[in-house]
């Protein structure tokens, strides 16, 4: 067997199962892995798609004749994986030919699929991905942006509402059914207004109830990046990060408007990640104080990403955890079992503040392990434990559906980049995108609050479990 297709055929035919060491479960896991890989090959991660689209936009912005330029499709809706990339642009129609010529001859283009009057398609060298450029009349910009942003289900519902009001919608605008008079199309806002509803943020456009809320003028004010006051999860060279505490502090101090940043190095069981012993954490606490003194403010906070062990106990004793200002508890082992009980037990520890990357998935590489999200969300609410939105591009864990379920249950969410180097702090935007797709407002996120409020949250749980009546 030399190809993926041959391996899949052998797995499905039962030939592999006949080999020594390969049982039914092994074959099932291999097949699932192949399916995940095939899915990943067809789509790319949101972070990668954003990188490609930003590169293309930066190049296209050099064309001064372009009046408006924006990415549409599932990138604009911030879906976790992306197929093709759709870019819309407006310009005087007399400039369209030169813009198309420029687009199809860009340095990153490896193949031109089509070059038309209003649409051109190319393959770019990054991930061999198709990028489509659509040239739009200025007075149809809003209609085209709405149409090509989607989702399909959202747009179908809009068309039904338009029909009931005597209108029809296309990528060219909104028109009366009777005499084809154009009534809207230059902006998305006027289209939604014509339909009797608020403008709906792209991340919400999945036909999951957002239209009904918009018709009642009751859409939530979604969280934005500017609301975030601190990163709650990142690693230094004390464990498996690449940068020193001082490098991290100075970089964050210069590039991000954070009031706090929680150092969250691994505990001792994560040997491959250079996990720390209790004594090493005590030494790290001292360095955190020294670095904060050096930069002139208490930016870095004492934290840990502590391993949840097989029986649900934690990798560090409570005496040390009590000295932490923030504790993230995560699973890093036994991904092939149901891990619900482990997580439930961790939630009951008075010093655990948040469960990190709850489902353990790596998009396109490793499936989620079995976990009863409903039970975990219920326990999190009951115990005063937050749930993390891990911003690493391959994790994006929790996903938007789980975030929405947690939010609806009244569980607070925490955004953390899980950075292991300086460049990864930018992924906070991915966490915010997931939160917005889960309809989170700033009030649903804990790290939109001051450090004093975060510490009040920590204290409340400790008091709940450690009061004399317990």
N, C-alpha and C positions, 0 to 999 in steps of 0.2 A: 504494500500500500504506500503510494507516494503522494497522493493528492487528498485534499479534504473530502472531495466527493467519494473517493474510494473508501476512505475511513468511515464515512457516514453510511455508505452502502453495507459495509461489513458489520457495523454496529446494528443496523436495522434488520439484517438477515439472520442474526444470531451467531455468526461465525466467531466474533470476538468473545462472546459469552462462553464458548466452548474452550477457550484458552485458559490455562492454569492461572489462577489469581484474579480472574475477571468474572465476577458474579453479576446477577441481574441489576443490583444497585449501582455497581461500577459502570455498567453499560449505560444505565439511565443518566448518571451524572455526566458521562462523556457526551452523550447526545445533547443534553441541556447546554453543556459548554459550547458545543458546535453551533447550536441555534443562537446562543448569545453572541458568538463570534460573527456569524453570518449577519445578524442584525447590526452589529457594530460596524461591519464593513460597508453596509449600505448607508449608515448615518454617522455623523461625527458629533463630538461633544459640543455643547453650547459654547464653551470657552474657546475652542478651536475655530468654530464658525464666526464668533465675534472677532477673533484675531484676523481671519481672512477678510471679513467684511470691512473692518477698520482699515486694513491695508488698501483695499480697493477704493474705499471712500476717500482716503487721503490722496490717492492718485487722481481720482476723478475731480476732486476739488481744485485741481490745477487748471481745469477748464473753466475759465471765467464766464463763459456763456451759460453755464448751468446755474439756474436760479434757485432750485430746491433739490435736495439730495437726501435720500433716506433708505435704510434697509427695511424691507417689509417681511412678510411670511412668518414662519415659526420663530425666526430669530427675534423679530420685534415682539412676539408674544413670550419670548424667553423660555421656549420648550427646552427640555434638558438635552435632547439630541436633535440634530438638524439634517435634513436631506440637502436639497439644492438651496442656493442663496439668491434671493431676489432683491435687486436694487432698483429704486424708482428715481427718475430725475425729470425736472421740467426745464425747458429752455424754449426760446423762439424756434419755431419749426424749421426756419432757415438754417439753424445751427445743428440740427439733428444728425445730418450726414457726417459732419466733422467730429461730433462727439462719438458716434458709432465707430468711426475710423480709429479714433484715439483709444477707445475701450478695447477693441479687438486687437490692437497692436501693443498693448501694455506689456512691460517686461516680464511680468509674472504669468502671462498667458502662454500656455503650451499648445493649445489647439483651439481653433475657431469652429464652433459647431454651426452657427448661423449668424449672418449679419443682415438684418432687415431694416426697414424704414423706422419702425418703432420698437423693435425688440432684437437684441443681439445676445447670443449665448456663447460662452467660452469655457474652457477647462483651465484652471489655474494650477500651478505646480504644487501648491500647498494642498496636500491630501488628495490630489487629483480631483478636485471638487468643481462642479458646474456652477457658474455664476451667470445669472441673467440680468441684463440691463434693459429696463423698459422706459421709453421716453414718452412723457405725458404732456398734454396741453395744460397750461397754467390753470385754466378754469375747471379742469377735471382732476386736479391734484388730490383733493380730499376723497373723491369717489374712488380713484385708483388706489390710494393708500388703504382705504377701508377694505376694498375688494381683495387686494393682494396680501393684506395682513391676515385675513381670516379671523377665526377658524371657519371652515366650511359650514359647520353646524350653526355658528353664530350668524353668519351671513344669510343662511336660509331663513332663519327666524326673522331677521330684519326685512327680508324681501316679502315675507308673509304679512308683516305689519304694514309695510308700504302698500301692498296690494289692497289691504282692507281700507286704507286711507285714499285709494284712488291713484297711487303712484307706482312706478316701477324703478328699480335701482339696477345700475350696471357699473362697470368700471369707468364709465364716461360721465355719470351723474345720476341725479334723480329727476324723473320726468313724469308729467301727468299722463295717465293712461289714455284719456280721451283725445287730447290734441298734441301730445308729445312735447309739451312746453317744459323746458328745463327750469326746475325750481331750486336746486341745490347741487353742490358738487365741488366747490372750490376748497372747502375745508371739511374735515370730518365733523367738526362741531356743528356746522349748519345742517349736515345730513341727519345727525342724531336729533338735533333740535326740531327739524321738520317732522321727525317721527314721534315727537313728544317725549323725548327722554334726554337724560344727561349724556354727555360724552363719556364713553366707557374706556378705561385704561386698557391697552392691548393685552396685558397679562391676564385680564379677566375674561377675554372674549372666547369662551369655550362652551357657551350655551349651558351653563350650570346654575342659572338663576340670576345672572347679572342683568339680563334684559328686564326682568320683572322689577328688580330694584331700581334700575335706571328710570323706568316709567313712573316710579313713585318718588323720584328725586331722593333716593335713599342709599346711594352707593357709599361704601366706606372710603375714608381718606387714607389711601394705602401708604404704608411706610416708605420712606425714601432714604437714600444713602446718607443724606445730611442729618438724619435723626440719630444715627449711630454714634454713641459716645465712647465705645471701646471695643477692642477685639478680645474675645474671651477664651481663645484657644490658639496657642502657637508654641513652637519648640525652639530651643537654643542648642548650642553645641555642648551643653551639659548632657544631653541625650543624643538624639539623632538629627538635630538641626545643624545648619552649616555656619551660623553666625553667633558671636558672643553676645552676652546680655547687653554690653555697652553698645555694640554695633546695632543691635535691634532697637534699643531705646533711642539712640540718636537718629536712626532712620525714621522711626515712627514719629518722633518729635518734630522732624523736619517736614515729613511728607503727609501726615495724617492729623486731622484736628481732634485726636482722641484725648479724653480725660484720663483714661486708664487702659492698661493692656496686661492681660493675665498670662504670665509665663506658665506653661502647662506641660512640662517635660514628663516623660514616661516613668512609671514606677518599675521596681526591680525585676518583675517577672518578664517584662518585655526586653529580654536580653539582646535580641537582634537589633533593638532600637536603642541600646545603651541605657536601659532603665536605671534609675538612681535608687540607692539605699536610703534609709532614714538619715544616716549621718551625712550623706552627700546633699540631701535636701536642706539640712540645717546649715551647711556651708553655703548653699545657693542663696538661702535667705539673707545671709550676711552680704553676699555680693549684690543682691538686688538693692539693698539699702545703700551700698556704696555707689552704685550706678545712678540711683535716684538723686543722691547728693551731688553727683557729678553733673547731671543735667539740670539740676535746680528745681525739680518738682517730683512728686511721688507717682510717676507714670506707671512703672512696672509693679505688678501685684503678685503676691505669692500664690501659686496655684500648682496643680498637678493633673495629669491625665492618668488616673489610677486604674489598673487592670481589674476587671470583674473576673474573679477566678471561677473554676468549674462549678463550685458549689454555691456561687452567688456571693461569697465573702470577698473582701477587698484585699489588695496586695500590700497595703500599708495599714498599720494599726491606727486606731482612732486617736491615740495620743498625738500622733504626728498630723493626722488629718485635721484635728482641731486647730492646729497652728496655721493651716492654710486659709487664705482669704476666699478661695474659690476652688471647688473640687469637681472635676469632670470624671465620670466613671464610664469606662468603655470596655467592650469585648474585643480581644485580639486573638482568640483561639477557639477551637472547636466550632467551626462554621457549619459543619454538617449535621448539627443537632438542633432541636428546638431549644432556643435560648430564653424563652419567656420567663421561666422561673428564676433564672440567674438575674435578669434585669429587675424583676419585681422585688427580689431580695435586696438588690443594690439600692433601689429607691427607698427602702425602709431604713437605710443607714442615715443617721441624723446629720452626717457631714458630707453626704453626696448632694451636690447642688444641681447637677445636670447630667443626663445620660448622653454620651457622645456617640456620633454616627450610629444611630440606633439599629439599623437593619443590616449593617456590615457589607453592603453591596459595593462593588466596583463596576461601574457601568461598562458593559461589553466584555468584562473579564470574570467577574464573580457574581453569582446570583445572591440575592438577599438570603440570609439564613432564616429559618422558620422562627417567627415571633408573632405573638398575638398582640397586634397593635392596640386593639380595643382595651385589652386588659392592662397594658402598659400605660396607656393614656389615663385610664381610670385611676391606676395606682399613683401616677405622677400628680394628678390633681389632689388625691387623698393625702399624699405625703408632702406636698409643697415642693415637688421636684420639677425643674424645668427640663425641656427637651431641646437638643441642639439641632440647628440647621448647619451642617458641616459644608463649608463652601468649596472644598477640594473638587476640581472639575470631574474627577472620576467617581466621586462619592455623591455629591449633591444630596445629602442624606441628613435629614428627612427629605422626602420628595414632597411635591406640592399637595397631593391628596392627603398625605399624613399630616402635613402642617395644618391644612384646613380642619381636619378632624380634631387635632389638638386644640386649635384656636376655639372651635365651637364648644369644646369641653371646658374651656376656661384655663387651659394649661399655658403657662408662659413659654415662649420660644427664645432661644439664645443663638445669635449668629456668631460663628467662629470660623476663621480661615484655615485653622489647622496648618498654618504656615511652617515650613521647614527651611525657608530661605526668604530673602527680602522681596523677591519678585512675586511671591505668592500672596502678599497682603492685598493685592489688587482684587483677589477673588471674593472679597467682601461683597462686591457688586453681584456675584452669583447668588450668595445667600439672600441678599435683598430681593433679587428676582424671584427666588423660590417663595419667599415670604409674601411677596405681592401676588404671586399666582395662588397662594393659599389665602388671599384676601386679608392679610394682616395689616393692622394699623400700627402706629408707633406704640400704642398702649398694649398691644399683644406681645411686644418684644421687650425683654428685660434690659438688654444693653442699649436701649434708647434712654435709659434712666441714669441718674447721677450715681456715683460710686457709693454714696451714703445710702441711697435707695437699694442698690444691689446688696449692700451689707445688711440692710434691714431684712431683705428677703432671706439671706443666709441665717440670720439670727432667729427669724420666725420659725424656721424649720427646726433648728437646734432646740429652741424653747419648747416646741411642740412635742419633741421626743424625749427631752432630757429633764422636763419639769418633774418635781417630786411626785406628782400624781400618776406619772407614767410607770 
